[in-house]
Amino acid sequence: MSGPVGVSADPVRELMAEHRELCERAVDPLEIAAGLEEAGLGPDTAARCRHADLFSLAEELYARVPRRPPVPEPPGPRRCAAAARAALTAAALAVLPCAAVVAFGTRPAVLPIAAVPLVLLPALTGGAPAEPGPPPCGPACPTELGPARTPPRPSGSRLRPAALGHGLGLAALLLLPLAAPGRDRPLAAALVLAAAVSAGSAERAARWYRQVGRGHLGAARTLAEFRARMRPVLPVAVALHLAVLAVLTYAALAVLAVVAPRPGPGHGGGLLHLAAERAGTAAWAAQGVLGLLLVLPALLARCGRERAAALGAVAGPVAAAVPLALGRPWPSAVLLGGGAVAAVLLAHGWAVLGRAGSHR
């Protein structure tokens, strides 16, 4: 014989379904009790659910419904403006010293002065996180993060050894090709200036990656889901930066084809054809490696891996300087030495940047 109409075998489950969002968002049982009272429920509802009062019912609802963090809000105008300012600052701090070296030459007094803004660039652009306040933390957080995790440092301690080491590597990476001997100095200058401007793109890509990671950190219910969400983000961030670098490099080569044309008989095809001819395959490949050595340390630094970022930033130009000292031209030196470092950094970034701990 069936029971009375409207009476559920599990009235608590029926109440859970009706007020699920309230139970998922609540931070304690009292918040659920207050929400039930506001909805017009009282002692009769508690008695129907076999509880003495509404607070006892709220405790059962709180225990049975898993927590769900609030959906992170999209970046506001202030956050977008801060990210744009950081990108423009990084581009200016990188391109102005390189332009000074191109204009005044590699005199002994020019290189140390030009290196100062580049050394300070990571410290001046990397003080604030992508989003202010504590990041959203879903069920993926507690398993991977322990209490020994170091909290973010205040903005007054930006000049840390790791940030200065990162900047020192950046200065060597951009100024070394300008100081290296070579037959086509205008080509080297155009490539370095394009790479220097792309430092702003690297900073923006790193902040975007951190922002996406913080959003997935709050939305993912398990570590496996978080890693699956983050798996395509790193290739997209790196590809976007390399695309910007390619556009900047092509623009620099087009300007170079106008202001410093190659001697000899002219070639047809227009400006775009001349710009494509100016740099060979080795120069384009070296420019791609240079782009990786710019963006990968920035990604590591913005996700709390400052020591790895500093080591990678310093290792890139050091590894490129070895074949350069053995007589290799700059593009080949970057491909041999810098390419190996970029491959190691990419593998390390793929292993650590997809972890939840990198986005706290």
URUR-V449996 format. One record per backbone hydrogen bond with DSSP energy under -0.5 kcal/mol. NH is the residue of the N-H (numbers start at 1). CO is the residue of the C=O. If there is no record, write none. Layout:
[[NH/CO] [NH/CO]]
//
This chain:
[[7/4] [8/6] [11/8] [14/10] [15/11] [16/12] [17/13] [18/14] [19/15] [20/17] [23/19] [24/20] [25/21] [26/22] [31/28] [32/28] [33/29] [34/30] [35/31] [36/32] [37/33] [38/34] [39/35] [40/37] [41/36] [45/42] [46/42] [47/43] [48/44] [49/45] [50/47] [51/46] [57/53] [58/54] [59/55] [60/56] [61/57] [62/58] [63/59] [64/60] [65/61] [66/64] [68/24] [80/76] [81/77] [82/78] [83/79] [84/80] [85/81] [86/82] [87/83] [88/84] [89/85] [90/86] [91/87] [92/88] [93/89] [94/90] [95/91] [96/92] [98/94] [99/95] [100/96] [101/97] [102/98] [103/99] [104/100] [105/101] [107/105] [110/107] [111/107] [112/108] [113/109] [114/110] [115/111] [116/112] [116/113] [117/113] [118/114] [119/115] [120/116] [121/117] [122/118] [124/120] [125/121] [126/122] [138/217] [140/220] [141/138] [144/140] [144/141] [145/141] [149/146] [157/154] [158/155] [160/158] [164/160] [165/161] [166/162] [167/163] [168/164] [169/165] [170/166] [171/167] [172/168] [173/169] [174/170] [175/171] [176/172] [179/175] [180/176] [185/183] [188/184] [189/185] [190/186] [191/187] [192/188] [193/189] [194/190] [195/191] [196/192] [197/193] [198/194] [199/196] [200/197] [201/197] [202/198] [203/199] [204/200] [205/201] [206/202] [207/203] [208/204] [209/205] [210/206] [211/207] [212/208] [213/209] [214/210] [215/211] [216/212] [217/213] [218/214] [219/215] [220/216] [226/222] [227/223] [228/224] [229/225] [230/226] [231/227] [232/228] [233/230] [234/230] [235/231] [236/232] [237/233] [238/234] [239/235] [240/236] [241/237] [242/238] [243/239] [244/240] [245/241] [246/242] [247/243] [248/244] [249/245] [250/246] [251/247] [252/248] [253/249] [254/250] [255/251] [256/252] [257/253] [258/254] [258/255] [259/255] [260/256] [273/269] [274/270] [275/271] [276/272] [277/273] [278/274] [279/275] [284/280] [285/281] [286/282] [287/283] [288/284] [289/285] [290/286] [291/287] [292/288] [293/289] [294/290] [295/291] [296/292] [298/294] [299/295] [300/296] [301/297] [302/298] [303/299] [304/301] [305/300] [306/304] [309/305] [310/306] [311/307] [312/308] [313/309] [314/310] [315/311] [316/312] [317/313] [318/314] [319/315] [320/316] [321/317] [322/318] [323/319] [324/320] [325/321] [326/322] [327/324] [328/323] [333/329] [334/330] [335/331] [336/332] [337/333] [338/333] [339/334] [340/336] [341/337] [342/338] [343/339] [344/340] [345/341] [346/342] [347/343] [348/344] [349/345] [350/346] [351/347] [352/348] [353/349] [355/352] [358/355] [359/356] [360/357]]
//
